[in-house]
Amino acid sequence: MFLTIRGHLLVEWDYREAYDKRLLAICDRLYVLTLDDWQESVSVAADMKLARSMGKSSRFYDPEGA
């Protein structure tokens, strides 16, 4: 999930946590775009943990393998 304000990407989990909770609440699952270094992302890990806690599955999308 990405939040943009006036073209700037806000990626800090502390800022996005409340937004992501509301968005995940209405989603069926979380899709993770597996770009370079996605596994090191604190916010991706937090989103996946949050999705799990809500009983939502995570699916992965590799743009190179599409």
HELIX and SHEET records of a PDB file:
HELIX    1   1 TRP A   13  ALA A   25  1                                  13    
HELIX    2   2 TRP A   38  GLU A   40  5                                   3    
HELIX    3   3 VAL A   42  SER A   53  1                                  12    
SHEET    1   A 2 LEU A   3  ILE A   5  0                                        
SHEET    2   A 2 HIS A   8  LEU A  10 -1                                        
SHEET    1   B 2 ARG A  29  LEU A  33  0                                        
SHEET    2   B 2 SER A  57  TYR A  61  1                                        
END                                                                             
